[in-house]
Amino acid sequence: MKKILLIIFLLIISGCANQAIPSVETTKCIAENSVLYVSQGCIHCVEQEKLFGENYQYLTTIDCKLEPKKCFEAEITGTPTWVINENKLVGVQDIETLKRVTNCA
């Protein structure tokens, strides 16, 4: 049983380690084609931010606590939410998914 748990743990760790921070160019491409709705204090929003590292600054973000009217108008019901081509992706999205749906691959 301990060996199985150790193997599962190692698989999880190795999967997380494979998430490379996207380049500035890729991040800017994603930013040009999307809006990310976040909220202060949202742990999943922090998780999404970490996937971009320092390049997070290039994303187009709207904080629903600071700009609730914009979030209401966009019908945002939870954060993080990506709006891409009028489609909503709710929850933390991996970089590969974002590259694919924004045509930044």
C-alpha positions in Angstrom: 0.0 0.0 0.0 2.8 2.4 0.9 4.5 1.7 -2.5 1.3 2.5 -4.4 0.9 5.8 -2.5 4.5 6.7 -3.2 4.1 5.9 -6.9 1.0 8.1 -7.1 2.8 10.9 -5.3 5.7 10.7 -7.7 3.4 10.7 -10.7 1.7 13.8 -9.4 4.9 15.6 -8.7 6.4 14.7 -12.1 3.2 15.9 -13.8 3.4 19.3 -12.1 7.1 19.6 -12.9 6.4 19.3 -16.6 4.4 22.5 -16.6 6.9 25.0 -18.1 6.2 28.7 -17.8 5.2 30.0 -21.2 7.4 32.4 -23.1 6.7 36.1 -23.1 5.6 35.8 -26.7 3.2 33.0 -26.0 1.8 34.8 -23.0 1.3 38.0 -25.0 -0.5 36.0 -27.7 -2.8 34.5 -25.1 -3.4 37.9 -23.6 -4.3 39.4 -27.0 -7.0 36.7 -27.5 -8.5 36.4 -24.0 -9.6 38.1 -20.8 -8.9 36.4 -17.4 -11.4 37.1 -14.6 -10.0 36.7 -11.2 -10.8 37.6 -7.6 -8.6 38.7 -4.7 -8.3 35.8 -2.2 -9.2 33.1 -4.8 -6.7 30.3 -4.3 -7.4 28.9 -7.7 -6.6 32.3 -9.2 -3.2 32.2 -7.5 -2.7 28.7 -8.9 -3.5 30.0 -12.4 -1.1 33.0 -11.9 1.7 30.6 -10.8 1.5 28.8 -14.2 2.6 32.0 -15.9 5.2 33.1 -13.4 6.6 36.6 -14.1 4.8 36.6 -17.4 1.4 36.9 -15.7 1.8 40.7 -15.8 1.2 40.5 -19.6 -2.2 38.9 -19.3 -5.4 40.9 -19.6 -7.1 40.4 -16.2 -10.1 41.8 -14.4 -10.4 41.5 -10.7 -14.1 40.9 -9.8 -13.7 42.3 -6.3 -12.3 45.6 -7.7 -14.5 45.7 -10.8 -17.7 43.9 -9.9 -19.8 45.6 -12.6 -17.5 44.3 -15.4 -17.8 40.8 -14.0 -21.6 41.1 -13.7 -21.9 42.3 -17.3 -19.7 39.4 -18.5 -21.9 37.0 -16.5 -18.9 35.7 -14.5 -20.1 33.2 -11.9 -16.8 32.0 -10.6 -13.1 32.7 -10.8 -10.8 32.1 -12.5 -12.7 32.3 -15.7 -11.1 32.8 -19.1 -13.2 34.4 -21.9 -11.9 33.5 -25.3 -13.8 34.1 -28.5 -17.0 34.6 -26.5 -16.5 31.2 -24.8 -15.9 30.8 -21.1 -13.4 28.4 -19.6 -14.1 28.2 -15.8 -11.3 27.0 -13.5 -7.6 26.8 -13.7 -6.5 26.1 -17.3 -3.2 24.6 -18.3 -0.9 26.4 -20.7 -1.4 23.9 -23.5 -5.2 24.3 -23.4 -4.9 28.1 -23.5 -2.4 27.9 -26.4 -4.8 25.7 -28.4 -8.0 27.7 -27.8 -6.3 31.0 -28.5 -4.5 29.7 -31.6 -1.2 30.6 -30.0 0.3 27.1 -30.4 
